[in-house]
């Protein structure tokens, strides 16, 4: 199994805000150590399957754990592009670091769903039942509150049980300890026994009710100015592989198989099919969704008192627009609204 990557070690606090310098190869920072079972695996698989190479750009994956290290590595000049949470981009904006621009989102939506016991047939049936969450105020709690509200159900009408990580919540549901919970489609499919359980709100409906963009790929302004052709090539490669996986879900399942040996072939096939309509076939930058995300994040407690931020302060649509001008707009669900 070939897997090209580098685990970055930050070297020197004094370099934390150094401007990136031109380098070969183009260094893409990701926040996972192995290809994940979600759509942002396209970054790993674009390298493995030669998509970057075919666009004429040599890409090296730099692996760190979690968004804060990815942002720090990018600002320290340890990479040229990083896949980080939108909340982190906005936090940097508030703190005065305004040099990072989002140029694409290969994994804009979290593939969340709400699963329940079979006896709960509609969202309204949840009232009075127990609902497992990570913690009060966690991402799954906040998003599910909005999703349920759109279905006319208030979280206050449920018995909220804090359980921690998604796998724990899933296991608690399967064991009958809670009546419903939120989890990713991957966690759902990995449950060995789903007897008596069903998906109440599927990922596409979940995202439609709470279109919060999860992560974006950002580049420093200096990289966008000095290495724009490579930035465009990377975005073009990610868009092409997203379209290929959207058209043929089995291609993603086959590509992921060497990195997901814990999952059966049938489970991987089902997971690939579940991403239908979720791939960033047009670059993942939809103005309305990004504005919704920004407004939602800025309304959280972490941003109390923060000055208003314009979308143009941290999003650059020009790279995706250039790619779409070359490739055309895919009629899929990733509408590139401006």
N, C-alpha and C positions, 0 to 999 in steps of 0.2 A: 504494500500500500504506500503510495507516494503522498506526502502531505507536507507542503512547503510553508514554513511559518517561522517567526522569530518571537520569542517572549522578551518584551522590552524591560529594561531596568533603568529607571530614571537616575541620572547622574549629575546632580548639582542643582541645588535650589536656586542659585544665582541665574541659571539659564531659563528659569520658568517662563519668561515672557520673551524669549529670543525669537526673532523672525526666522522662519524656516528657510533653508537654503536649497538651491537646486541640487538634486541628487538623482542618481540612477541606481536602483529602480525607484518606482513610485511606491511610497510606503503607505499602506492602508491599515489603520488601527481599528481593531475589532475588540469587543468585550466578551469574547467567549474563547475557551481553550480548544474546543472541538466544534465542528459544524453543528449548529443547533437544529432542533426539530421544528423550526419555524421558518417563515419566508426569508429572513435575513441570512439563511444559509447560502443564498445566491452569491454572496461575496466569496465564501470559501469555494463553492462549486464553480464559479466563474474562473477561478485560478486553476482548479483541478481539471476542468474540462477544456481549458485553452481559450476561453472567450476573451480574456484580456490580451493574450498573445495575438489572437487574430485581429484585434483592433490596434496592434502595433505598440502596446504599452507593456512594459515589464513591471508587474506588481509584486510586491512583497507584503505579506500579512504580518502585522505587528500585533501580538496578542497581549492584552492586559486584562485584569479583572475589574470590571465595573466601570461605569461612565466617568467618575472623578479621575481615575488614573488615565483614562483615554484622553480626556480633555487636557490634563496636565502634560501628558506626553506630546500632544499636538502643539501646545503652546510652547513647549521646550524645544521644538524643532526636531523631535524624535520621529515625526511622521509628516505626511503631506495631506492626509484626509483621515477623518475619524468618524465612526458610527457611534453617535452619542444620543442620550435622551434629550428631548426638546426642553424639558424642565431645566436641564443643566445649561443649555444654550441661553435660555432666558435669565438664569441666575447669573451667568457671566455678564450678560448685557447690563443687568442691574448693578453689578459690581464694577462696571466700567470697562470691561473687556469687550470691545465692539468690533473686533477684527475677524471674527468667524462668520462664514456665510454658509447656510444650508443650500446644497446644490442638487440633492436628490434624496429620496427615502426608499430604500429597497425593502423596508419592513415597517411600513407606516402603521399598520394596525396590529394590535395584539389579538391573536386568535382565541379570544375568550368566548366561553359559552356558559350558560346556566343549566346545570343538570339537577334533576329532582327524582323523587320516587314516582313510580308509575301512577300512584293514586292522585298525584297533583297534575291535573291535565292542562290547566291554564295558569297564567300569571296570577290571576285573581284568587286562585285556590291556595296560593302561598300564604295568604293572610292568616296569622295565628300559628304558623309553622316555624320550625327552627331553620336558620339560614347561616351556614358557615362562612366566615370571612377570615382574612389573614389577621387583621386587627382593625379596630375602629380608626377610620381615617386612611387606611392603606389604599393602594391603587385599586385593587379589586373591589374594596368596599365603596370607594367613591364612584367608580364607573358603574358598578351594579346598582347603586342608588339611583343614578340617572336612567339607566336602562329600565329598571322597574317602575320608576316614576312615569316614563313614557308609556308604560302599559297600565297606568292608573293605580299602581301599588306603591305605598309609602314604606320605606325601610322600617319606620317606627312601628308599623303594624306587624312586624315579624319578630321572632325571638332570635336575636343576633348572637351567634356563638363564635368567639375568637379561637381560631385553631392553628394559625401559622401558615406554613408553606402549602402550595397547591397539592402536592402529593398527600399530605396529611389530611387536607380537606376532602380529597377524593376518597381516601381510605375510610374516613369517618362517614361519608355518605354511603359507601358500599356496605359498611358495617351497621348501618341503620342508626348511627349516633346523631345525625342531623338529617333534615328532610330535603335540603337543597343546598347548593353551593356554586361558586364560580370557579372555573378552572380553564386551562387551555385545552384546545382540541387534542394536543399530543398527550396530555395527562389523561384525558377521557379515554382515548384509544388504548392507552397502556394499562387500563384497569383490566385485570384478568377475568373478572366476572361482573357483568353488568345486569345480571338478572334482577328484575324489579325496578330498574332505573331507565330513564330516558332523557334526551336533551330537550329541555323546555324552550330555551332561546338559543338558536344556532349562532355561530360566529358572525355571519353576514348581517343578521338582524341585530345582534349585539352592537356591532360597529356602527350600523346605521342609526341606532338610538343614541350612541355616544361616540361620535366620530373624532376621537382624540388620537392624534398622531403620536405614535410612541417614540420613534427615533428617526434621526435624519443623519445624512452624511455631510459633514461640514469641512470646509477648507479655509485656511487663513487667506485673507485678501492678497497677501504677497504671492502665495502659491497660485491663486486664480489668475493673477496678473502675469507671473513668470512661466507657469506651466499649464496654461489654459488648455492647450491641445491634449495634454495627457489627462486632465480632469474630464474633458469632453469624452475622450476615449474610454475612460473608466465608466462613466455614466452610460455611454452607449452600450458597452459590454453588459452592464447590469440590466439595462432595459431589454437587450436581446435575450439574455438567458431567462429573464422573467417571462417574456412572451413565449419562449419555447416551453417552459414548464407549465404555463397557463394552457397552452394548446395540447400538451401531452403530459398530464400529471405523472404517468408512469416513468417518464424520463427523470423526474425529481426523485421518485422512489428508488429507482435503480442507482442513481448517483449517490444517494444517501446511505444505501445499504452497507457499504464498508465501514461507515462511521456510526451506525446504529445497530450493532449486532445484538443488542438487548431486545430488539423488536422483531416480530415475525414479518415475513414478506407480506402477508395479508394486512397486517396493521400498518405497515409503511405505505402500502398501496392505498388504503383507506385514508391515511393522513394526507397523502398527496392529492387525492380527490377532494378532500375537505377544504383545500386552499383555493378551490375554483372561485374565481372572481376576487381573490385576495392578493394577487401578484401585482407588483408595481409596473404594469405594462406600458405606462406612459410617464415613468419617472417618479411617481408618488407625491408630486407637489400640487395639491389642489388648494387654491387660495381660501375658499370657504372653510375647508377642513382645518387648514393651518390657523386661520383666524379664530375658529371655534376652540382649537387647542390652546392658543395663546390666551384667549379670554378666560378659559377654564383654569389654566395654570395660574394666571395672575390673580385669580379670585381666591386662591388657596391661602392658608395661614402663612406659608413660607414667604409670600410676597406682599404681606400687609404693609401698606405705606409706600410701596414701590411706585416710581414714576411711570407713566404710560410708556409703552414701547410700540413702535410701528413695525409692521410685518417686514417692510423693506430693510429694517435695521439688521435683520439676521437671515433673511431669505434672498437668494439670488435665483430668479427663475430663468435667467438667460441661458444657462448651460443645458437644462432640460429642453428649453424651447429650441435651441440649436439642434439637439439630437432629434427632436420630433419633426423639425423642418426637413431633416435628412431622411428619417425613417417613416414619416407619416404617423398619424394618431391611430392607435389601436381602438376599436369600438368597444373594448371591454369596460369593466366597471371603474377603472382608475381614470376618471375624467380629469384632464389637465386644465380645469377651470382657472381663469385668471381674473 
